[in-house]
């Protein structure tokens, strides 16, 4: 469980993975803000940790819930980086 493992081209330092959890912390334009950055930063603080991010809308029409992040606009893409 706590031994390194090769996953494709990436080596993770342990076999514990953060499963995707919808956090509903994006703004009304579906852009992540500081709270989401802090959330993922805390969970990625150990090098070699694998995180699977939350559900993310690929288009405005693909969504149905508020505050779920999107990835169709330049602003949204920048927020994920």
Secondary structure, 3 states (H helix, E strand, C coil): CCCCEEECCEEECCCCEECCCCCCCCCCCCCCCHHHHHHHHHHCCCCCCEECCCCCECCHHHCCCCCCCECCCHHHHHHHC
